[in-house]
């Protein structure tokens, strides 16, 4: 079974909402899937709520051979960059808070 990580469309007309799913490559776009690994709401104004992915599960599926679609690949890259940026900012914010409290 060839697995793909791709987007499954939901939502209303002119208001799309997508689930990122791991699915058999032969199944339909909105058909059967193995696991939901995140969501993408392109119309959401808040950047942190626009892309919500389970990066640990995505890494697992990539490790066992799942191939992401082009769009899924770009969203995964964006989520990884945001996670790295948040990880780098967290220690700086903690030290700034500790300095202000002293």
C-alpha positions as CSV (number, residue, x, y, z in Angstrom):
1,X,0.0,0.0,0.0
2,X,1.5,3.3,-1.1
3,X,0.8,6.0,1.4
4,X,0.5,9.7,0.7
5,X,0.3,12.7,3.1
6,X,-2.3,15.0,1.5
7,X,-5.0,17.5,2.1
8,X,-8.7,16.6,2.5
9,X,-11.0,19.5,1.7
10,X,-13.9,20.4,4.0
11,X,-15.8,23.6,4.8
12,X,-18.2,25.7,2.8
13,X,-18.0,27.3,-0.6
14,X,-15.4,30.1,-0.5
15,X,-14.5,29.1,3.0
16,X,-12.2,26.1,2.7
17,X,-10.9,24.1,5.7
18,X,-8.5,21.2,5.1
19,X,-7.4,18.2,7.1
20,X,-3.9,16.8,6.5
21,X,-4.3,13.1,6.3
22,X,-2.3,10.0,5.6
23,X,-4.1,8.0,3.0
24,X,-3.7,5.2,0.5
25,X,-2.7,6.8,-2.8
26,X,-5.5,5.0,-4.6
27,X,-8.3,6.4,-2.4
28,X,-10.3,9.4,-3.4
29,X,-9.3,12.9,-2.2
30,X,-12.1,13.1,0.4
31,X,-12.3,9.3,0.9
32,X,-10.8,6.8,3.2
33,X,-7.7,7.7,5.2
34,X,-5.4,6.1,7.8
35,X,-4.8,9.0,10.2
36,X,-5.5,12.8,10.5
37,X,-2.2,14.5,11.2
38,X,-3.2,18.1,11.2
39,X,-5.4,20.9,9.9
40,X,-5.0,23.9,7.6
41,X,-7.4,26.8,7.6
42,X,-6.1,29.3,4.9
43,X,-8.7,32.0,5.7
44,X,-7.9,32.1,9.4
45,X,-6.3,35.4,10.3
46,X,-4.3,34.1,13.3
47,X,-1.0,32.6,12.0
48,X,-0.8,30.1,14.9
49,X,-4.2,28.7,14.2
50,X,-3.8,28.6,10.4
51,X,-1.6,25.6,10.3
52,X,-1.8,23.0,13.2
53,X,0.2,19.9,12.6
54,X,1.3,16.9,14.6
55,X,4.9,17.0,13.5
56,X,5.9,13.9,15.5
57,X,3.3,11.8,13.7
58,X,4.2,13.3,10.3
59,X,7.9,12.3,11.0
60,X,6.7,8.8,11.8
61,X,4.8,8.5,8.6
62,X,7.6,10.0,6.5
63,X,9.9,7.5,8.2
64,X,7.8,4.5,7.1
65,X,7.7,5.7,3.5
66,X,4.7,8.0,3.1
67,X,5.1,10.6,0.4
68,X,3.8,14.1,0.9
69,X,2.0,16.0,-1.9
70,X,3.5,19.3,-3.0
71,X,1.2,21.4,-0.9
72,X,1.5,19.1,2.1
73,X,5.3,19.4,1.8
74,X,5.2,23.2,1.8
75,X,2.9,23.3,4.8
76,X,5.1,20.9,6.7
77,X,8.1,23.1,6.0
78,X,6.3,26.2,7.2
79,X,5.2,24.3,10.4
80,X,8.8,23.2,11.1
81,X,10.2,26.7,10.6
82,X,7.6,28.1,13.0
83,X,8.3,25.3,15.6
84,X,12.0,26.0,15.4
85,X,11.4,29.7,15.7
86,X,9.2,29.3,18.8
87,X,11.8,26.9,20.3
88,X,14.5,29.5,19.9
89,X,12.4,32.3,21.3
90,X,11.2,30.5,24.4
91,X,14.5,30.6,26.4
92,X,15.0,34.2,25.5
93,X,11.5,35.1,26.8
94,X,12.1,33.2,30.0
95,X,15.4,35.0,30.7
96,X,13.9,38.4,29.9
97,X,11.0,37.6,32.4
98,X,13.4,36.5,35.1
99,X,15.6,39.6,34.7
100,X,12.5,41.9,34.9
101,X,11.3,40.1,38.1
102,X,14.7,40.5,39.9
